[in-house]
Amino acid sequence: MPPWRATAGTRRLLALATEVGAELGMAVQHVETGGCGDANLLAAHCDAVLDGLGPVGGGDHSDAEYLDLTTVPDRVALLAGLISRLG
């Protein structure tokens, strides 16, 4: 898996997501977590990639994996706002 290096495009996309989040009353912040995922593959070929915009959950890929359904509406609103701004 290639490393995911932040680019100027990713920083601009994060700033836009932070702006949309603030309008929705949500805090959006950059957090480095280590590990790897599909975003690493995209980042090797794209100028701007964000990960972690989905609902809150945990216990990834285990019997204890869960999704906090109460976070779905806010996360969908954030994603829709970001897409709207980009479109």
PyMOL commands that set and color helices and strands:
alter all, ss='L'
color gray80, all
select helices_A, chain A and resi 8-23+38-43+69-86
alter helices_A, ss='H'
color red, helices_A
select strands_A, chain A and resi 57-58+66-67
alter strands_A, ss='S'
color yellow, strands_A
deselect
rebuild
show_as cartoon
